[in-house]
Amino acid sequence: METQKRMTGRLARWTAVLAALAAWSHAVAGTFVETTSAHYGNFQGIDYVRHSGRFVGQTARGPYRVPFEIVAPASPEQGNGTVVIEPPHFLFGPSARDIVLGPDLLFDGRFSHASVGFANQGLNLLDPTAADAVIAGFPAPVNAPPFPRDVEILRQFAEALVEDPVAVAMLGRVERRYAYGLSQSAEALYELFYGPGAAGLFDLTLLNVPLWRPAFARPDVLAALPATFTPLADIGKVMFVSAEGDLLISQSLQLRNAMSHPDYRVYEVAGAPHLPQDVVIGEVRTNPLDIAPVVRAAFVAGDRWVTSNALPPASRLLDAADPNEIDPVYWAPTGIARDANLNALGGVRFPDVESGRALHIASALDVEVLPGLPGLIGLFFDLACAPAPGTASLTPRFSNHGKYVGWVARQARKLARQGFLLQEDANALINAAAKSDVGQPGTCSAQQ
């Protein structure tokens, strides 16, 4: 009898402890405070509102108080039930909303978008003027030591969007959560996925130029990631859109390990730099090839994959060269096969890469756009007035403007049929070719 009483007493105490832990967990879970709302825009007849304020709570690293933004229909029932969650990039902020996918694609499609600060490096804080920010227990003015960072905030934010009454009032019922990350903010999602509690958090994750373990990553981030990339189960469907340059400045070739998993797709874009730039430095032009159109098409395909089980395009990789072969562009082995114009073979090939309009060097390895970040940009060498490779003629390869536009149109429409471009982006490439001077009378003679 005494033994039974002791066991009953212990059970009661453990029940009380568990209840206290549950109450503590609920108390420190993120909540939305000091919220304000302002008109954001009208999309397809639907008014959208930007909600902003502070997201407040506590993780194992300490308390936090960070800015958040949610853009959603003013009448939440007019949304499509899907919120795109984005860790803001340190340079570009919520780039999916503002740059890559863009408001029209997101909000014409009745998606909502949500972003929250998780570190104090630049726009990782979302609002650089947030003097009241706290991360991991540290006051977190932008770019001030000890440079706190806490991706657990992202997990609590994603959960709160479904559970918190304030968020429910902003978003309505959330049926699907998608994650988007660009470069350094994709790295934050990697860190989140390889930590606890990521299972079931997202239905779809889209990672744009997703560097894997670059040498210049923060040591604490590298320590949180495995040495070898392996696909994870129970984190939803995952799509990688990599530039050729990513394979040269990081270990992103490891992302190909996901090829065997049915819930993953890997798309590599030939000739593309990690960071597209179109400027002239001396007599050299930087590489403007932007993979954003492929990312937009992947987002649309990924949404269909989730909502209607329509399979997206199969993974598409750059063609491989012998791993010991010297790459004629980089004078070192890269494992990337090249065509007669020295552009990368295979992968997703934009019309100007496919047609030999230019040599697209994906990474200028000795150039730092930002201190300590080499190889992010590439170089562009115009071949429009050069003879076709393998010919003895000095005639420019593009001596007829109409033929050039026709070549661009065929490749752009082919990519659209295959699902790697949206039709509007294919049309934009064709229109840009039509407005160009490639093949126009006198163009090449003026350059000689």
HUGITA-V348562 format. One record per residue. N is the residue number from 1. RES is the residue in three letters. PSI is psi in whole degrees, -180 to 180 (* if undefined). Layout:
n->(N:N)
res->(RES:RES)
psi->(PSI:PSI)
//
This chain:
n->(1:2:3:4:5:6:7:8:9:10:11:12:13:14:15:16:17:18:19:20:21:22:23:24:25:26:27:28:29:30:31:32:33:34:35:36:37:38:39:40:41:42:43:44:45:46:47:48:49:50:51:52:53:54:55:56:57:58:59:60:61:62:63:64:65:66:67:68:69:70:71:72:73:74:75:76:77:78:79:80:81:82:83:84:85:86:87:88:89:90:91:92:93:94:95:96:97:98:99:100:101:102:103:104:105:106:107:108:109:110:111:112:113:114:115:116:117:118:119:120:121:122:123:124:125:126:127:128:129:130:131:132:133:134:135:136:137:138:139:140:141:142:143:144:145:146:147:148:149:150:151:152:153:154:155:156:157:158:159:160:161:162:163:164:165:166:167:168:169:170:171:172:173:174:175:176:177:178:179:180:181:182:183:184:185:186:187:188:189:190:191:192:193:194:195:196:197:198:199:200:201:202:203:204:205:206:207:208:209:210:211:212:213:214:215:216:217:218:219:220:221:222:223:224:225:226:227:228:229:230:231:232:233:234:235:236:237:238:239:240:241:242:243:244:245:246:247:248:249:250:251:252:253:254:255:256:257:258:259:260:261:262:263:264:265:266:267:268:269:270:271:272:273:274:275:276:277:278:279:280:281:282:283:284:285:286:287:288:289:290:291:292:293:294:295:296:297:298:299:300:301:302:303:304:305:306:307:308:309:310:311:312:313:314:315:316:317:318:319:320:321:322:323:324:325:326:327:328:329:330:331:332:333:334:335:336:337:338:339:340:341:342:343:344:345:346:347:348:349:350:351:352:353:354:355:356:357:358:359:360:361:362:363:364:365:366:367:368:369:370:371:372:373:374:375:376:377:378:379:380:381:382:383:384:385:386:387:388:389:390:391:392:393:394:395:396:397:398:399:400:401:402:403:404:405:406:407:408:409:410:411:412:413:414:415:416:417:418:419:420:421:422:423:424:425:426:427:428:429:430:431:432:433:434:435:436:437:438:439:440:441:442:443:444:445:446:447:448)
res->(MET:GLU:THR:GLN:LYS:ARG:MET:THR:GLY:ARG:LEU:ALA:ARG:TRP:THR:ALA:VAL:LEU:ALA:ALA:LEU:ALA:ALA:TRP:SER:HIS:ALA:VAL:ALA:GLY:THR:PHE:VAL:GLU:THR:THR:SER:ALA:HIS:TYR:GLY:ASN:PHE:GLN:GLY:ILE:ASP:TYR:VAL:ARG:HIS:SER:GLY:ARG:PHE:VAL:GLY:GLN:THR:ALA:ARG:GLY:PRO:TYR:ARG:VAL:PRO:PHE:GLU:ILE:VAL:ALA:PRO:ALA:SER:PRO:GLU:GLN:GLY:ASN:GLY:THR:VAL:VAL:ILE:GLU:PRO:PRO:HIS:PHE:LEU:PHE:GLY:PRO:SER:ALA:ARG:ASP:ILE:VAL:LEU:GLY:PRO:ASP:LEU:LEU:PHE:ASP:GLY:ARG:PHE:SER:HIS:ALA:SER:VAL:GLY:PHE:ALA:ASN:GLN:GLY:LEU:ASN:LEU:LEU:ASP:PRO:THR:ALA:ALA:ASP:ALA:VAL:ILE:ALA:GLY:PHE:PRO:ALA:PRO:VAL:ASN:ALA:PRO:PRO:PHE:PRO:ARG:ASP:VAL:GLU:ILE:LEU:ARG:GLN:PHE:ALA:GLU:ALA:LEU:VAL:GLU:ASP:PRO:VAL:ALA:VAL:ALA:MET:LEU:GLY:ARG:VAL:GLU:ARG:ARG:TYR:ALA:TYR:GLY:LEU:SER:GLN:SER:ALA:GLU:ALA:LEU:TYR:GLU:LEU:PHE:TYR:GLY:PRO:GLY:ALA:ALA:GLY:LEU:PHE:ASP:LEU:THR:LEU:LEU:ASN:VAL:PRO:LEU:TRP:ARG:PRO:ALA:PHE:ALA:ARG:PRO:ASP:VAL:LEU:ALA:ALA:LEU:PRO:ALA:THR:PHE:THR:PRO:LEU:ALA:ASP:ILE:GLY:LYS:VAL:MET:PHE:VAL:SER:ALA:GLU:GLY:ASP:LEU:LEU:ILE:SER:GLN:SER:LEU:GLN:LEU:ARG:ASN:ALA:MET:SER:HIS:PRO:ASP:TYR:ARG:VAL:TYR:GLU:VAL:ALA:GLY:ALA:PRO:HIS:LEU:PRO:GLN:ASP:VAL:VAL:ILE:GLY:GLU:VAL:ARG:THR:ASN:PRO:LEU:ASP:ILE:ALA:PRO:VAL:VAL:ARG:ALA:ALA:PHE:VAL:ALA:GLY:ASP:ARG:TRP:VAL:THR:SER:ASN:ALA:LEU:PRO:PRO:ALA:SER:ARG:LEU:LEU:ASP:ALA:ALA:ASP:PRO:ASN:GLU:ILE:ASP:PRO:VAL:TYR:TRP:ALA:PRO:THR:GLY:ILE:ALA:ARG:ASP:ALA:ASN:LEU:ASN:ALA:LEU:GLY:GLY:VAL:ARG:PHE:PRO:ASP:VAL:GLU:SER:GLY:ARG:ALA:LEU:HIS:ILE:ALA:SER:ALA:LEU:ASP:VAL:GLU:VAL:LEU:PRO:GLY:LEU:PRO:GLY:LEU:ILE:GLY:LEU:PHE:PHE:ASP:LEU:ALA:CYS:ALA:PRO:ALA:PRO:GLY:THR:ALA:SER:LEU:THR:PRO:ARG:PHE:SER:ASN:HIS:GLY:LYS:TYR:VAL:GLY:TRP:VAL:ALA:ARG:GLN:ALA:ARG:LYS:LEU:ALA:ARG:GLN:GLY:PHE:LEU:LEU:GLN:GLU:ASP:ALA:ASN:ALA:LEU:ILE:ASN:ALA:ALA:ALA:LYS:SER:ASP:VAL:GLY:GLN:PRO:GLY:THR:CYS:SER:ALA:GLN:GLN)
psi->(-43:-41:-41:-39:-43:-42:-40:-41:-43:-42:-41:-42:-43:-37:-42:-41:-46:-40:-40:-41:-41:-42:-42:-44:-42:-37:-35:-5:150:141:159:126:162:42:141:159:144:151:135:-40:172:128:117:40:3:124:131:148:142:117:135:165:-142:141:123:137:-154:142:-176:-20:-13:178:156:155:106:155:151:159:136:127:121:162:142:-35:100:-28:-12:-6:172:9:5:132:132:119:128:119:126:138:149:-24:-37:-1:-142:78:-29:-46:-44:-23:-62:-61:-47:154:-37:-47:-43:-53:-24:-30:3:24:159:162:141:139:150:144:143:-6:167:20:106:-132:3:-26:-8:-52:102:-15:3:85:-18:6:144:132:130:34:-3:136:135:58:153:131:28:140:152:28:58:149:138:99:-12:-26:-39:-41:-48:-35:-47:-39:-41:-29:-24:-33:-34:132:-35:-44:-40:-37:-32:-42:-18:-159:121:118:-27:142:123:146:144:135:141:115:-107:-31:-23:-37:-38:-37:-38:-49:-39:-45:-35:4:-174:150:11:-19:130:5:-41:150:-30:138:128:118:122:129:63:83:138:113:54:152:-24:9:158:137:-36:-30:-46:-38:-26:-11:149:159:-31:133:130:140:143:146:159:24:19:-166:143:133:127:132:105:141:154:-38:-30:-34:-19:-22:4:-175:35:-14:-26:-22:-20:-15:-18:-7:-31:-10:128:-18:12:150:143:121:125:131:117:136:-7:137:165:-40:108:135:143:79:160:124:106:-117:11:134:138:164:116:3:118:126:2:-40:-36:-37:-42:-44:-38:-38:-47:-43:-39:-39:-42:-35:-43:-47:-29:8:28:119:135:174:148:156:147:120:156:148:145:141:169:129:-18:-4:138:122:123:-15:-41:-5:36:157:132:-17:11:123:151:151:-172:-21:3:11:151:139:155:-168:-161:119:114:159:-41:-23:-47:-39:-9:25:-32:161:119:101:121:-21:121:92:-22:11:130:112:-42:148:130:5:79:154:9:-30:165:-170:155:121:116:126:7:-32:2:153:158:144:141:7:152:-15:149:7:133:142:-27:83:0:115:-43:-39:-40:-46:-38:-41:-43:-44:-42:-45:-39:-43:-34:-45:-36:-42:-37:-11:12:-8:145:154:-38:-32:-36:-44:-38:-39:-40:-42:-39:-40:-41:-32:-9:169:9:123:-1:147:133:-10:-48:-37:-29:-24:-13:*)
//
